[in-house]
Amino acid sequence: MKLSEMREKTVEELKQFVLDSKKALFDARIKLSMHKLENTAEISKTKRAIAQAKTVITEKENEVKTNA
């Protein structure tokens, strides 16, 4: 998911995306330990997507606090 797409989503949708991505990251790490993961770049891409989503969540929450 691109950063511009993340900015269009609500905070709840982003939190759900983070949860789903953490599950995918866990699965990828398990596959890596069993030597069944074909694309090891998947781990770093997932970690980056989680970090970006958390950043957008923080931006949106701070925006609400500033406007209130």
JOWOTA-V499880 format. One record per residue. N is the residue number from 1. OMEGA is omega in whole degrees, -180 to 180 (NA if undefined). NEAR is the number of other C-alpha atoms within 10 Angstrom. D_LAST is the distance of its C-alpha to the last C-alpha in Angstrom with 1 decimal. Layout:
BEGIN
n-><N:N>
omega-><OMEGA:OMEGA>
near-><NEAR:NEAR>
d_last-><D_LAST:D_LAST>
END
This chain:
BEGIN
n-><1:2:3:4:5:6:7:8:9:10:11:12:13:14:15:16:17:18:19:20:21:22:23:24:25:26:27:28:29:30:31:32:33:34:35:36:37:38:39:40:41:42:43:44:45:46:47:48:49:50:51:52:53:54:55:56:57:58:59:60:61:62:63:64:65:66:67:68>
omega-><-180:-179:179:177:179:-178:180:-177:177:180:-180:178:179:178:177:177:179:179:180:-180:177:176:179:178:178:179:-180:178:177:179:179:-179:179:180:178:180:-178:-176:-177:177:179:-179:-178:178:180:179:180:179:177:-179:179:-180:178:178:180:178:180:178:-178:179:178:178:179:180:-179:-179:-177:NA>
near-><9:9:11:9:8:20:17:11:13:12:19:10:14:20:15:11:18:20:13:13:17:16:12:16:19:13:14:20:17:13:14:15:10:9:9:12:16:10:9:13:9:15:18:11:12:17:15:12:20:21:13:19:24:18:14:21:21:13:14:15:12:12:11:10:9:8:6:6>
d_last-><29.5:28.5:25.2:24.5:25.0:22.7:19.8:20.4:20.2:17.5:16.6:19.1:21.8:21.4:21.7:24.8:26.1:25.9:27.9:30.4:30.9:31.5:34.1:35.7:35.7:37.4:40.0:40.7:41.3:43.7:45.5:45.7:47.3:49.8:50.6:49.6:46.6:47.8:44.8:43.6:41.0:39.1:37.9:36.4:34.9:33.2:32.0:30.5:28.8:27.2:26.0:24.5:22.8:21.3:20.1:18.4:16.7:15.4:14.3:12.4:10.8:9.9:8.6:6.1:5.2:5.6:3.8:0.0>
END
